[in-house]
Amino acid sequence: MELNEFIIGFADQFDDTDSSEITATTVFHDLDEWSSLTALSVMNYAEKACGNTITFDEMRNCVTVQDLYNVVNK
């Protein structure tokens, strides 16, 4: 999966955040809508779209959407 596709899918996990706010350099933990529920949605998306699982620890260690993409596509 390409980075841009991942960003689109990542942005789809948010209900109230405008997708234009989310780029590869977005610090996703700083998004107003970010929560543990959103984290679970992103984890589920990563598993379905990329076929890879990511743990809460791995996600917590990521800063940007690009970091998360790199972990999911390792």
The first five atom37 places (N, CA, C, CB, O) and aatype in JSON, in Angstrom:
{
  "aatype": [12, 6, 10, 2, 6, 13, 9, 9, 7, 13, 0, 3, 5, 13, 3, 3, 16, 3, 15, 15, 6, 9, 16, 0, 16, 16, 19, 13, 8, 3, 10, 3, 6, 17, 15, 15, 10, 16, 0, 10, 15, 19, 12, 2, 18, 0, 6, 11, 0, 4, 7, 2, 16, 9, 16, 13, 3, 6, 12, 1, 2, 4, 19, 16, 19, 5, 3, 10, 18, 2, 19, 19, 2, 11],
  "atom_mask": [
    [1, 1, 1, 1, 1],
    [1, 1, 1, 1, 1],
    [1, 1, 1, 1, 1],
    [1, 1, 1, 1, 1],
    [1, 1, 1, 1, 1],
    [1, 1, 1, 1, 1],
    [1, 1, 1, 1, 1],
    [1, 1, 1, 1, 1],
    [1, 1, 1, 0, 1],
    [1, 1, 1, 1, 1],
    [1, 1, 1, 1, 1],
    [1, 1, 1, 1, 1],
    [1, 1, 1, 1, 1],
    [1, 1, 1, 1, 1],
    [1, 1, 1, 1, 1],
    [1, 1, 1, 1, 1],
    [1, 1, 1, 1, 1],
    [1, 1, 1, 1, 1],
    [1, 1, 1, 1, 1],
    [1, 1, 1, 1, 1],
    [1, 1, 1, 1, 1],
    [1, 1, 1, 1, 1],
    [1, 1, 1, 1, 1],
    [1, 1, 1, 1, 1],
    [1, 1, 1, 1, 1],
    [1, 1, 1, 1, 1],
    [1, 1, 1, 1, 1],
    [1, 1, 1, 1, 1],
    [1, 1, 1, 1, 1],
    [1, 1, 1, 1, 1],
    [1, 1, 1, 1, 1],
    [1, 1, 1, 1, 1],
    [1, 1, 1, 1, 1],
    [1, 1, 1, 1, 1],
    [1, 1, 1, 1, 1],
    [1, 1, 1, 1, 1],
    [1, 1, 1, 1, 1],
    [1, 1, 1, 1, 1],
    [1, 1, 1, 1, 1],
    [1, 1, 1, 1, 1],
    [1, 1, 1, 1, 1],
    [1, 1, 1, 1, 1],
    [1, 1, 1, 1, 1],
    [1, 1, 1, 1, 1],
    [1, 1, 1, 1, 1],
    [1, 1, 1, 1, 1],
    [1, 1, 1, 1, 1],
    [1, 1, 1, 1, 1],
    [1, 1, 1, 1, 1],
    [1, 1, 1, 1, 1],
    [1, 1, 1, 0, 1],
    [1, 1, 1, 1, 1],
    [1, 1, 1, 1, 1],
    [1, 1, 1, 1, 1],
    [1, 1, 1, 1, 1],
    [1, 1, 1, 1, 1],
    [1, 1, 1, 1, 1],
    [1, 1, 1, 1, 1],
    [1, 1, 1, 1, 1],
    [1, 1, 1, 1, 1],
    [1, 1, 1, 1, 1],
    [1, 1, 1, 1, 1],
    [1, 1, 1, 1, 1],
    [1, 1, 1, 1, 1],
    [1, 1, 1, 1, 1],
    [1, 1, 1, 1, 1],
    [1, 1, 1, 1, 1],
    [1, 1, 1, 1, 1],
    [1, 1, 1, 1, 1],
    [1, 1, 1, 1, 1],
    [1, 1, 1, 1, 1],
    [1, 1, 1, 1, 1],
    [1, 1, 1, 1, 1],
    [1, 1, 1, 1, 1]
  ],
  "atom_positions": [
    [[0.84, -1.17, 0.0], [0.0, 0.0, 0.0], [0.89, 1.24, 0.0], [-0.96, 0.0, 1.21], [1.88, 1.31, 0.73]],
    [[0.52, 2.2, -0.81], [1.26, 3.46, -0.89], [0.9, 4.37, 0.28], [0.97, 4.17, -2.23], [-0.17, 4.24, 0.87]],
    [[1.8, 5.28, 0.6], [1.6, 6.2, 1.72], [0.31, 7.01, 1.55], [2.8, 7.14, 1.85], [-0.45, 7.15, 2.51]],
    [[0.07, 7.54, 0.37], [-1.13, 8.37, 0.18], [-2.41, 7.58, 0.42], [-1.14, 8.95, -1.23], [-3.36, 8.12, 0.99]],
    [[-2.45, 6.33, 0.0], [-3.61, 5.48, 0.27], [-3.79, 5.28, 1.78], [-3.46, 4.11, -0.44], [-4.91, 5.33, 2.29]],
    [[-2.68, 5.05, 2.47], [-2.73, 4.86, 3.92], [-3.26, 6.11, 4.61], [-1.34, 4.5, 4.47], [-4.08, 6.01, 5.52]],
    [[-2.8, 7.28, 4.18], [-3.24, 8.54, 4.78], [-4.75, 8.71, 4.59], [-2.49, 9.73, 4.15], [-5.44, 9.13, 5.53]],
    [[-5.26, 8.4, 3.41], [-6.7, 8.51, 3.15], [-7.47, 7.58, 4.08], [-7.0, 8.18, 1.66], [-8.46, 7.99, 4.68]],
    [[-7.03, 6.34, 4.19], [-7.68, 5.38, 5.07], [-7.57, 5.78, 6.53], [0.0, 0.0, 0.0], [-8.52, 5.61, 7.29]],
    [[-6.42, 6.3, 6.92], [-6.22, 6.79, 8.28], [-7.2, 7.92, 8.57], [-4.76, 7.26, 8.48], [-7.86, 7.92, 9.61]],
    [[-7.31, 8.87, 7.66], [-8.21, 10.02, 7.83], [-9.66, 9.58, 7.92], [-8.03, 11.01, 6.67], [-10.46, 10.22, 8.6]],
    [[-10.01, 8.5, 7.24], [-11.39, 7.99, 7.28], [-11.8, 7.48, 8.66], [-11.54, 6.87, 6.27], [-12.99, 7.29, 8.91]],
    [[-10.85, 7.28, 9.54], [-11.16, 6.78, 10.88], [-11.66, 7.89, 11.81], [-9.93, 6.12, 11.48], [-12.09, 7.63, 12.93]],
    [[-11.61, 9.13, 11.32], [-12.03, 10.28, 12.1], [-13.37, 10.79, 11.58], [-10.97, 11.4, 12.05], [-13.57, 10.88, 10.37]],
    [[-14.27, 11.12, 12.49], [-15.58, 11.62, 12.11], [-15.61, 13.13, 11.9], [-16.6, 11.24, 13.14], [-16.24, 13.62, 10.96]],
    [[-14.93, 13.86, 12.77], [-15.04, 15.31, 12.76], [-13.79, 16.04, 12.28], [-15.38, 15.78, 14.11], [-13.83, 17.26, 12.11]],
    [[-12.71, 15.34, 12.07], [-11.47, 15.96, 11.62], [-11.46, 15.99, 10.1], [-10.23, 15.2, 12.17], [-11.65, 14.97, 9.45]],
    [[-11.23, 17.17, 9.54], [-11.17, 17.33, 8.09], [-9.96, 16.56, 7.56], [-11.1, 18.85, 7.69], [-8.86, 16.69, 8.08]],
    [[-10.19, 15.77, 6.54], [-9.1, 14.94, 6.0], [-7.94, 15.77, 5.47], [-9.63, 14.04, 4.89], [-6.81, 15.27, 5.39]],
    [[-8.19, 17.02, 5.11], [-7.09, 17.87, 4.62], [-6.11, 18.22, 5.74], [-7.66, 19.16, 4.01], [-4.99, 18.66, 5.45]],
    [[-6.5, 18.03, 6.99], [-5.61, 18.29, 8.12], [-4.59, 17.17, 8.31], [-6.42, 18.46, 9.39], [-3.61, 17.34, 9.03]],
    [[-4.81, 16.03, 7.68], [-3.98, 14.86, 7.92], [-3.04, 14.64, 6.74], [-4.85, 13.6, 8.16], [-3.46, 14.39, 5.62]],
    [[-1.74, 14.73, 7.05], [-0.69, 14.51, 6.05], [0.32, 13.54, 6.67], [0.0, 15.86, 5.62], [0.15, 13.08, 7.8]],
    [[1.35, 13.23, 5.91], [2.38, 12.32, 6.41], [3.07, 12.87, 7.65], [3.42, 12.05, 5.32], [3.53, 12.1, 8.5]],
    [[3.15, 14.2, 7.77], [3.87, 14.81, 8.9], [2.96, 15.18, 10.06], [4.6, 16.04, 8.42], [3.42, 15.78, 11.03]],
    [[1.69, 14.84, 9.98], [0.75, 15.13, 11.06], [1.13, 14.36, 12.32], [-0.69, 14.79, 10.63], [1.33, 13.14, 12.27]],
    [[1.22, 15.06, 13.43], [1.43, 14.42, 14.73], [0.04, 14.0, 15.2], [2.16, 15.4, 15.79], [-0.7, 14.79, 15.79]],
    [[-0.3, 12.75, 14.92], [-1.68, 12.31, 15.09], [-2.15, 12.31, 16.55], [-1.85, 10.94, 14.52], [-3.35, 12.44, 16.8]],
    [[-1.25, 12.16, 17.5], [-1.64, 12.19, 18.92], [-2.15, 13.58, 19.32], [-0.44, 11.79, 19.8], [-2.87, 13.72, 20.31]],
    [[-1.79, 14.61, 18.55], [-2.19, 15.98, 18.86], [-3.54, 16.35, 18.26], [-1.14, 16.93, 18.37], [-4.07, 17.42, 18.55]],
    [[-4.11, 15.49, 17.42], [-5.42, 15.79, 16.83], [-6.48, 15.8, 17.93], [-5.77, 14.75, 15.73], [-6.48, 14.93, 18.8]],
    [[-7.36, 16.78, 17.88], [-8.41, 16.91, 18.91], [-9.24, 15.65, 19.05], [-9.31, 18.08, 18.59], [-9.66, 15.29, 20.15]],
    [[-9.49, 15.0, 17.95], [-10.37, 13.83, 17.94], [-9.66, 12.53, 18.33], [-11.0, 13.68, 16.58], [-10.31, 11.5, 18.48]],
    [[-8.34, 12.56, 18.48], [-7.59, 11.34, 18.79], [-7.99, 10.82, 20.17], [-6.07, 11.61, 18.74], [-8.03, 11.57, 21.15]],
    [[-8.29, 9.53, 20.23], [-8.66, 8.89, 21.48], [-8.29, 7.41, 21.4], [-10.19, 9.07, 21.78], [-7.82, 6.94, 20.37]],
    [[-8.5, 6.7, 22.48], [-8.21, 5.26, 22.46], [-9.16, 4.55, 21.5], [-8.34, 4.67, 23.88], [-8.78, 3.54, 20.9]],
    [[-10.36, 5.05, 21.35], [-11.31, 4.46, 20.4], [-10.83, 4.67, 18.96], [-12.71, 5.06, 20.58], [-10.94, 3.77, 18.13]],
    [[-10.31, 5.85, 18.68], [-9.76, 6.11, 17.35], [-8.54, 5.23, 17.11], [-9.39, 7.6, 17.2], [-8.35, 4.73, 16.0]],
    [[-7.73, 5.05, 18.13], [-6.56, 4.18, 18.01], [-6.98, 2.77, 17.64], [-5.75, 4.17, 19.32], [-6.36, 2.14, 16.78]],
    [[-8.03, 2.26, 18.27], [-8.54, 0.93, 17.93], [-9.02, 0.87, 16.48], [-9.67, 0.53, 18.88], [-8.8, -0.11, 15.78]],
    [[-9.68, 1.93, 16.04], [-10.15, 1.99, 14.65], [-8.98, 1.97, 13.69], [-11.01, 3.25, 14.42], [-9.02, 1.3, 12.66]],
    [[-7.93, 2.71, 14.01], [-6.74, 2.75, 13.16], [-6.06, 1.38, 13.14], [-5.74, 3.84, 13.64], [-5.61, 0.92, 12.1]],
    [[-6.0, 0.73, 14.3], [-5.4, -0.61, 14.36], [-6.2, -1.59, 13.5], [-5.35, -1.1, 15.83], [-5.62, -2.41, 12.79]],
    [[-7.51, -1.5, 13.57], [-8.37, -2.36, 12.77], [-8.19, -2.06, 11.28], [-9.84, -2.18, 13.18], [-8.11, -2.98, 10.46]],
    [[-8.13, -0.79, 10.93], [-7.91, -0.4, 9.53], [-6.57, -0.96, 9.03], [-7.94, 1.15, 9.4], [-6.5, -1.51, 7.93]],
    [[-5.52, -0.81, 9.82], [-4.2, -1.29, 9.42], [-4.21, -2.79, 9.16], [-3.16, -0.95, 10.49], [-3.6, -3.26, 8.2]],
    [[-4.91, -3.52, 10.01], [-4.95, -4.97, 9.84], [-5.73, -5.35, 8.59], [-5.58, -5.63, 11.07], [-5.31, -6.23, 7.84]],
    [[-6.86, -4.7, 8.36], [-7.68, -5.04, 7.2], [-7.05, -4.58, 5.89], [-9.06, -4.42, 7.35], [-7.05, -5.32, 4.91]],
    [[-6.52, -3.37, 5.87], [-6.0, -2.8, 4.64], [-4.61, -3.29, 4.28], [-5.98, -1.3, 4.74], [-4.28, -3.48, 3.11]],
    [[-3.79, -3.5, 5.31], [-2.38, -3.84, 5.07], [-2.04, -5.28, 5.43], [-1.49, -2.92, 5.84], [-0.99, -5.79, 5.05]],
    [[-2.94, -5.92, 6.17], [-2.68, -7.29, 6.58], [-1.68, -7.41, 7.71], [0.0, 0.0, 0.0], [-1.2, -8.5, 8.01]],
    [[-1.36, -6.29, 8.35], [-0.41, -6.3, 9.45], [-1.06, -5.76, 10.71], [0.84, -5.47, 9.11], [-1.89, -4.85, 10.66]],
    [[-0.68, -6.32, 11.84], [-1.19, -5.82, 13.1], [-0.18, -4.85, 13.7], [-1.48, -6.97, 14.08], [1.02, -4.92, 13.42]],
    [[-0.69, -3.97, 14.51], [0.16, -3.02, 15.23], [-0.31, -3.01, 16.68], [0.1, -1.57, 14.59], [-1.51, -3.07, 16.95]],
    [[0.62, -2.95, 17.6], [0.27, -2.96, 19.01], [0.11, -1.52, 19.52], [1.34, -3.71, 19.84], [0.53, -0.57, 18.87]],
    [[-0.52, -1.4, 20.71], [-0.64, -0.07, 21.31], [0.74, 0.52, 21.58], [-1.45, -0.15, 22.62], [0.94, 1.72, 21.39]],
    [[1.69, -0.31, 22.01], [3.05, 0.19, 22.27], [3.69, 0.72, 21.0], [3.92, -0.92, 22.88], [4.31, 1.78, 21.01]],
    [[3.54, -0.01, 19.9], [4.09, 0.45, 18.63], [3.45, 1.77, 18.22], [3.89, -0.62, 17.54], [4.13, 2.69, 17.77]],
    [[2.13, 1.86, 18.38], [1.43, 3.08, 18.01], [1.86, 4.24, 18.91], [-0.1, 2.88, 18.1], [2.07, 5.35, 18.43]],
    [[2.0, 3.99, 20.19], [2.42, 5.03, 21.14], [3.8, 5.57, 20.8], [2.4, 4.49, 22.57], [4.08, 6.74, 21.03]],
    [[4.67, 4.72, 20.25], [6.02, 5.14, 19.89], [6.08, 5.9, 18.58], [6.91, 3.94, 19.81], [7.11, 6.5, 18.26]],
    [[5.0, 5.89, 17.82], [4.94, 6.64, 16.57], [4.56, 8.08, 16.89], [3.92, 6.01, 15.58], [3.8, 8.35, 17.82]],
    [[5.1, 9.0, 16.1], [4.79, 10.42, 16.29], [3.91, 10.91, 15.14], [6.09, 11.25, 16.37], [2.88, 11.54, 15.37]],
    [[4.33, 10.63, 13.93], [3.6, 11.12, 12.76], [2.86, 9.98, 12.05], [4.58, 11.81, 11.78], [3.08, 8.81, 12.34]],
    [[2.0, 10.36, 11.14], [1.3, 9.35, 10.32], [2.32, 8.56, 9.51], [0.26, 10.02, 9.38], [2.14, 7.36, 9.3]],
    [[3.38, 9.2, 9.06], [4.45, 8.52, 8.32], [5.1, 7.45, 9.2], [5.52, 9.54, 7.84], [5.37, 6.35, 8.73]],
    [[5.35, 7.76, 10.45], [5.94, 6.77, 11.39], [5.02, 5.56, 11.5], [6.17, 7.41, 12.8], [5.47, 4.41, 11.47]],
    [[3.73, 5.82, 11.64], [2.76, 4.74, 11.76], [2.72, 3.9, 10.49], [1.37, 5.3, 12.07], [2.68, 2.67, 10.56]],
    [[2.75, 4.55, 9.36], [2.79, 3.86, 8.06], [4.02, 2.95, 8.0], [2.82, 4.89, 6.9], [3.92, 1.8, 7.56]],
    [[5.16, 3.46, 8.43], [6.4, 2.67, 8.38], [6.3, 1.42, 9.25], [7.59, 3.53, 8.83], [6.78, 0.36, 8.87]],
    [[5.67, 1.54, 10.41], [5.53, 0.4, 11.31], [4.56, -0.62, 10.7], [5.03, 0.85, 12.72], [4.81, -1.83, 10.73]],
    [[3.46, -0.14, 10.16], [2.46, -1.03, 9.58], [3.01, -1.77, 8.37], [1.21, -0.24, 9.19], [2.63, -2.91, 8.12]],
    [[3.89, -1.14, 7.63], [4.44, -1.75, 6.42], [5.83, -2.35, 6.59], [4.49, -0.73, 5.33], [6.55, -2.54, 5.62]],
    [[6.19, -2.64, 7.83], [7.52, -3.23, 8.07], [7.63, -4.62, 7.53], [7.83, -3.24, 9.55], [8.68, -5.25, 7.65]]
  ]
}
